[in-house]
Amino acid sequence: MIGLIKIISFILTWAILLIVPIGFGLEAFAAAVVFFAFYCWMVFFGGPARAQKAQAKLQGALIKGETVVATGIQMRVHALFTRRELIAITSSRLIQIKRSILGGFNMKDYQWKDLKDVQLSENTIPGLAGSKLVFLTHAAGRPIVIDGVPSAVATEIYSFAQGKEQEWEEKNRIRDLEDRRAASGATVVSMGNAEGNRAASTDGIFEKLQKAKALFDSGAISDAEYQELKSKLLSGAVL
């Protein structure tokens, strides 16, 4: 639906811009026609060459060891009054490249560690309007919205981004766990001598069980780690 709405808006806008000058004479109408022709030339012609320039710009911006996973050019229906956007995902980041009306490129990039979620929705008539990707970031602010991505490319980007999201969730979970352990003053379990372990007093084991429970309650250790500590303590290990 969004593609049809944009096409209708485009037609109505230019219909008004071409009809209104008629009331001011043929010269005004001719000037409007010339402007419309120039606009169409700027927007619709030379697209492949500009796309190649954007791809070259992308390749030139890659850092050592970085590889491109997928790229896509925004579908024209979403950029009838602007230049189209190139979106790319690499092994380490999301990149947006947009060419301004008067030339030159604007580039933005987002590291995978800074992105916390990605959403994908396919537009009505995907062959015309493609799909929309929405990236949410850990930093407070507006989401990154990229509409009009070819559906096949959008699906590939979504799948890869989901994998990166899970990867960084696990990395952040481990980092948070280590920080909690450091803040709680957790120590490593030492098995020690079996006879000495069995000689530990009941009161001492009880205190160690309380400490292990406190670590679990604070989130410093997982349930599996807590159960393992408890089992070792009850069998005579020391904390």
C-alpha positions as a Markdown table, in Angstrom:
| # | Residue | x | y | z |
|---|---|---|---|---|
| 1 | Met | 0.0 | 0.0 | 0.0 |
| 2 | Ile | 2.8 | 2.4 | 0.9 |
| 3 | Gly | 4.2 | 2.1 | -2.7 |
| 4 | Leu | 0.9 | 3.0 | -4.3 |
| 5 | Ile | 0.5 | 5.9 | -1.9 |
| 6 | Lys | 3.9 | 7.3 | -2.9 |
| 7 | Ile | 3.2 | 6.8 | -6.6 |
| 8 | Ile | -0.1 | 8.6 | -6.3 |
| 9 | Ser | 1.5 | 11.4 | -4.3 |
| 10 | Phe | 4.2 | 11.8 | -6.9 |
| 11 | Ile | 1.7 | 12.0 | -9.8 |
| 12 | Leu | -0.5 | 14.5 | -8.0 |
| 13 | Thr | 2.4 | 16.7 | -7.0 |
| 14 | Trp | 3.7 | 17.0 | -10.5 |
| 15 | Ala | 0.2 | 17.3 | -12.0 |
| 16 | Ile | -0.3 | 20.4 | -9.8 |
| 17 | Leu | 3.2 | 21.8 | -10.6 |
| 18 | Leu | 2.5 | 21.4 | -14.3 |
| 19 | Ile | -1.1 | 22.6 | -14.4 |
| 20 | Val | -0.8 | 25.7 | -12.2 |
| 21 | Pro | 1.8 | 27.5 | -14.5 |
| 22 | Ile | -0.7 | 27.3 | -17.4 |
| 23 | Gly | -2.6 | 30.2 | -15.7 |
| 24 | Phe | 0.5 | 32.3 | -16.0 |
| 25 | Gly | 1.0 | 31.8 | -19.7 |
| 26 | Leu | 2.8 | 29.4 | -22.1 |
| 27 | Glu | 6.3 | 30.6 | -21.0 |
| 28 | Ala | 5.6 | 29.6 | -17.4 |
| 29 | Phe | 4.2 | 26.3 | -18.5 |
| 30 | Ala | 7.2 | 25.6 | -20.7 |
| 31 | Ala | 9.5 | 26.4 | -17.8 |
| 32 | Ala | 7.6 | 23.9 | -15.7 |
| 33 | Val | 8.0 | 21.2 | -18.3 |
| 34 | Val | 11.7 | 21.8 | -18.7 |
| 35 | Phe | 12.1 | 21.6 | -14.9 |
| 36 | Phe | 10.1 | 18.3 | -14.9 |
| 37 | Ala | 12.3 | 16.9 | -17.6 |
| 38 | Phe | 15.4 | 17.9 | -15.7 |
| 39 | Tyr | 14.0 | 16.3 | -12.5 |
| 40 | Cys | 13.2 | 13.0 | -14.3 |
| 41 | Trp | 16.7 | 13.0 | -15.8 |
| 42 | Met | 18.3 | 13.5 | -12.3 |
| 43 | Val | 16.1 | 10.8 | -10.6 |
| 44 | Phe | 15.5 | 8.1 | -13.2 |
| 45 | Phe | 18.4 | 8.1 | -15.6 |
| 46 | Gly | 22.0 | 7.0 | -14.8 |
| 47 | Gly | 20.8 | 4.9 | -11.8 |
| 48 | Pro | 23.1 | 1.9 | -12.5 |
| 49 | Ala | 26.2 | 4.1 | -12.8 |
| 50 | Arg | 25.3 | 5.8 | -9.5 |
| 51 | Ala | 24.7 | 2.4 | -7.9 |
| 52 | Gln | 28.2 | 1.4 | -9.0 |
| 53 | Lys | 29.7 | 4.5 | -7.4 |
| 54 | Ala | 27.9 | 3.7 | -4.2 |
| 55 | Gln | 29.3 | 0.2 | -4.2 |
| 56 | Ala | 32.8 | 1.5 | -4.9 |
| 57 | Lys | 32.4 | 3.9 | -2.0 |
| 58 | Leu | 31.4 | 1.0 | 0.2 |
| 59 | Gln | 34.4 | -1.1 | -0.8 |
| 60 | Gly | 36.7 | 1.8 | -0.1 |
| 61 | Ala | 35.2 | 2.2 | 3.5 |
| 62 | Leu | 35.9 | -1.3 | 4.6 |
| 63 | Ile | 38.5 | -1.9 | 7.3 |
| 64 | Lys | 41.1 | -4.6 | 7.2 |
| 65 | Gly | 39.6 | -8.0 | 7.6 |
| 66 | Glu | 36.0 | -6.8 | 7.1 |
| 67 | Thr | 33.8 | -8.6 | 4.6 |
| 68 | Val | 30.5 | -7.6 | 3.0 |
| 69 | Val | 27.7 | -10.1 | 3.7 |
| 70 | Ala | 24.8 | -8.4 | 1.7 |
| 71 | Thr | 24.0 | -5.2 | 0.0 |
| 72 | Gly | 20.8 | -3.7 | -1.5 |
| 73 | Ile | 19.7 | -0.5 | -3.2 |
| 74 | Gln | 16.5 | 1.1 | -2.0 |
| 75 | Met | 13.6 | 0.6 | -4.5 |
| 76 | Arg | 12.8 | 3.7 | -6.6 |
| 77 | Val | 9.2 | 4.0 | -5.3 |
| 78 | His | 10.6 | 5.0 | -1.9 |
| 79 | Ala | 12.9 | 7.7 | -3.3 |
| 80 | Leu | 10.8 | 9.6 | -5.9 |
| 81 | Phe | 11.9 | 12.9 | -4.4 |
| 82 | Thr | 15.3 | 11.9 | -3.1 |
| 83 | Arg | 18.3 | 9.8 | -4.0 |
| 84 | Arg | 18.1 | 6.1 | -3.3 |
| 85 | Glu | 20.0 | 4.6 | -0.3 |
| 86 | Leu | 22.4 | 1.7 | -0.3 |
| 87 | Ile | 22.3 | -0.5 | 2.8 |
| 88 | Ala | 25.0 | -3.0 | 3.5 |
| 89 | Ile | 25.9 | -5.4 | 6.3 |
| 90 | Thr | 29.4 | -6.6 | 6.9 |
| 91 | Ser | 31.0 | -8.9 | 9.4 |
| 92 | Ser | 31.3 | -6.1 | 11.9 |
| 93 | Arg | 28.6 | -3.4 | 11.2 |
| 94 | Leu | 25.6 | -2.0 | 9.4 |
| 95 | Ile | 26.3 | 0.6 | 6.8 |
| 96 | Gln | 24.0 | 3.2 | 5.2 |
| 97 | Ile | 25.2 | 5.2 | 2.1 |
| 98 | Lys | 23.1 | 7.9 | 0.6 |
| 99 | Arg | 24.0 | 10.2 | -2.3 |
| 100 | Ser | 22.8 | 13.8 | -2.0 |
| 101 | Ile | 20.9 | 15.5 | -4.8 |
| 102 | Leu | 23.9 | 17.6 | -5.8 |
| 103 | Gly | 26.4 | 14.8 | -5.6 |
| 104 | Gly | 28.6 | 13.4 | -2.9 |
| 105 | Phe | 27.9 | 10.7 | -0.4 |
| 106 | Asn | 26.7 | 10.6 | 3.2 |
| 107 | Met | 27.6 | 7.5 | 5.1 |
| 108 | Lys | 26.5 | 6.2 | 8.5 |
| 109 | Asp | 27.5 | 3.0 | 10.2 |
| 110 | Tyr | 26.5 | 1.1 | 13.4 |
| 111 | Gln | 28.5 | -1.6 | 15.1 |
| 112 | Trp | 26.7 | -4.9 | 15.8 |
| 113 | Lys | 27.4 | -4.5 | 19.5 |
| 114 | Asp | 25.4 | -1.3 | 19.5 |
| 115 | Leu | 22.3 | -2.9 | 17.9 |
| 116 | Lys | 19.9 | -4.9 | 20.1 |
| 117 | Asp | 17.0 | -5.9 | 17.9 |
| 118 | Val | 15.9 | -6.0 | 14.2 |
| 119 | Gln | 12.4 | -6.2 | 12.8 |
| 120 | Leu | 11.3 | -7.0 | 9.3 |
| 121 | Ser | 8.0 | -6.3 | 7.6 |
| 122 | Glu | 7.1 | -6.9 | 4.0 |
| 123 | Asn | 5.3 | -4.1 | 2.2 |
| 124 | Thr | 2.1 | -4.5 | 0.1 |
| 125 | Ile | 3.2 | -5.4 | -3.4 |
| 126 | Pro | 6.7 | -6.3 | -2.4 |
| 127 | Gly | 7.9 | -6.4 | -6.0 |
| 128 | Leu | 7.2 | -2.7 | -6.1 |
| 129 | Ala | 7.8 | -1.5 | -2.6 |
| 130 | Gly | 10.1 | -4.2 | -1.1 |
| 131 | Ser | 10.4 | -4.6 | 2.7 |
| 132 | Lys | 11.1 | -2.4 | 5.7 |
| 133 | Leu | 13.9 | -3.1 | 8.3 |
| 134 | Val | 13.8 | -1.5 | 11.7 |
| 135 | Phe | 16.9 | -1.6 | 13.9 |
| 136 | Leu | 16.7 | -0.8 | 17.6 |
| 137 | Thr | 19.9 | 0.4 | 19.4 |
| 138 | His | 21.0 | 0.1 | 23.0 |
| 139 | Ala | 21.4 | 3.9 | 23.2 |
| 140 | Ala | 18.3 | 5.9 | 23.8 |
| 141 | Gly | 17.0 | 7.4 | 20.6 |
| 142 | Arg | 15.0 | 6.9 | 17.4 |
| 143 | Pro | 15.2 | 3.5 | 15.7 |
| 144 | Ile | 17.0 | 3.1 | 12.4 |
| 145 | Val | 14.3 | 2.7 | 9.8 |
| 146 | Ile | 15.2 | 1.6 | 6.2 |
| 147 | Asp | 12.2 | 1.2 | 3.9 |
| 148 | Gly | 12.1 | -0.1 | 0.4 |
| 149 | Val | 14.8 | -2.8 | 0.7 |
| 150 | Pro | 14.4 | -5.5 | -1.9 |
| 151 | Ser | 12.7 | -8.3 | -0.1 |
| 152 | Ala | 15.3 | -11.0 | -0.8 |
| 153 | Val | 18.1 | -8.7 | 0.5 |
| 154 | Ala | 16.0 | -7.6 | 3.5 |
| 155 | Thr | 15.4 | -11.3 | 4.5 |
| 156 | Glu | 19.1 | -12.0 | 4.2 |
| 157 | Ile | 20.0 | -9.0 | 6.3 |
| 158 | Tyr | 17.4 | -9.9 | 8.9 |
| 159 | Ser | 18.7 | -13.4 | 9.2 |
| 160 | Phe | 22.3 | -12.3 | 9.6 |
| 161 | Ala | 21.3 | -9.6 | 12.1 |
| 162 | Gln | 19.4 | -12.0 | 14.2 |
| 163 | Gly | 22.5 | -14.2 | 14.5 |
| 164 | Lys | 24.6 | -11.2 | 15.5 |
| 165 | Glu | 22.0 | -10.2 | 18.0 |
| 166 | Gln | 22.1 | -13.6 | 19.7 |
| 167 | Glu | 25.9 | -13.6 | 19.6 |
| 168 | Trp | 26.2 | -10.2 | 21.3 |
| 169 | Glu | 23.5 | -11.1 | 23.8 |
| 170 | Glu | 25.6 | -14.1 | 24.9 |
| 171 | Lys | 28.8 | -12.0 | 25.0 |
| 172 | Asn | 27.0 | -9.3 | 27.1 |
| 173 | Arg | 25.5 | -12.0 | 29.4 |
| 174 | Ile | 29.0 | -13.4 | 30.1 |
| 175 | Arg | 30.5 | -9.9 | 30.6 |
| 176 | Asp | 27.7 | -9.0 | 33.0 |
| 177 | Leu | 28.1 | -12.3 | 34.9 |
| 178 | Glu | 31.8 | -11.6 | 35.3 |
| 179 | Asp | 31.1 | -8.1 | 36.5 |
| 180 | Arg | 28.6 | -9.4 | 39.1 |
| 181 | Arg | 31.1 | -11.9 | 40.3 |
| 182 | Ala | 33.8 | -9.3 | 40.6 |
| 183 | Ala | 31.4 | -7.0 | 42.5 |
| 184 | Ser | 30.3 | -9.9 | 44.8 |
| 185 | Gly | 33.9 | -10.9 | 45.6 |
| 186 | Ala | 33.3 | -14.4 | 44.4 |
| 187 | Thr | 36.2 | -16.9 | 44.7 |
| 188 | Val | 37.0 | -20.0 | 42.8 |
| 189 | Val | 36.0 | -23.4 | 44.2 |
| 190 | Ser | 39.0 | -25.4 | 45.2 |
| 191 | Met | 38.6 | -29.1 | 45.7 |
| 192 | Gly | 41.5 | -29.4 | 48.1 |
| 193 | Asn | 42.4 | -32.6 | 50.0 |
| 194 | Ala | 39.5 | -35.1 | 50.3 |
| 195 | Glu | 40.2 | -35.8 | 54.0 |
| 196 | Gly | 40.4 | -32.1 | 54.8 |
| 197 | Asn | 37.2 | -31.4 | 53.0 |
| 198 | Arg | 35.4 | -34.1 | 54.9 |
| 199 | Ala | 36.8 | -32.6 | 58.1 |
| 200 | Ala | 35.1 | -29.2 | 57.5 |
| 201 | Ser | 32.7 | -28.3 | 60.2 |
| 202 | Thr | 28.9 | -28.3 | 59.7 |
| 203 | Asp | 28.8 | -24.6 | 60.6 |
| 204 | Gly | 31.4 | -23.8 | 58.1 |
| 205 | Ile | 29.6 | -25.6 | 55.3 |
| 206 | Phe | 26.4 | -23.9 | 56.2 |
| 207 | Glu | 28.0 | -20.5 | 55.9 |
| 208 | Lys | 29.5 | -21.4 | 52.6 |
| 209 | Leu | 26.0 | -22.6 | 51.4 |
| 210 | Gln | 24.6 | -19.2 | 52.4 |
| 211 | Lys | 27.3 | -17.4 | 50.5 |
| 212 | Ala | 26.7 | -19.5 | 47.4 |
| 213 | Lys | 22.9 | -18.8 | 47.7 |
| 214 | Ala | 23.7 | -15.1 | 48.0 |
| 215 | Leu | 25.8 | -15.2 | 44.8 |
| 216 | Phe | 23.0 | -17.0 | 43.0 |
| 217 | Asp | 20.3 | -14.5 | 44.3 |
| 218 | Ser | 22.4 | -11.6 | 43.1 |
| 219 | Gly | 22.8 | -13.1 | 39.6 |
| 220 | Ala | 26.6 | -13.6 | 40.0 |
| 221 | Ile | 26.3 | -17.2 | 39.2 |
| 222 | Ser | 23.8 | -19.2 | 37.2 |
| 223 | Asp | 21.4 | -21.9 | 38.5 |
| 224 | Ala | 23.6 | -24.7 | 37.1 |
| 225 | Glu | 26.7 | -23.2 | 38.8 |
| 226 | Tyr | 24.9 | -22.8 | 42.0 |
| 227 | Gln | 23.7 | -26.4 | 42.0 |
| 228 | Glu | 27.3 | -27.5 | 41.3 |
| 229 | Leu | 28.7 | -25.4 | 44.1 |
| 230 | Lys | 26.0 | -26.7 | 46.5 |
| 231 | Ser | 26.7 | -30.3 | 45.5 |
| 232 | Lys | 30.5 | -29.9 | 46.1 |
| 233 | Leu | 30.0 | -28.2 | 49.4 |
| 234 | Leu | 27.7 | -30.9 | 50.7 |
| 235 | Ser | 30.2 | -33.5 | 49.6 |
| 236 | Gly | 32.9 | -31.8 | 51.6 |
| 237 | Ala | 34.5 | -29.3 | 49.1 |
| 238 | Val | 35.5 | -25.8 | 50.2 |
| 239 | Leu | 34.5 | -22.5 | 48.7 |
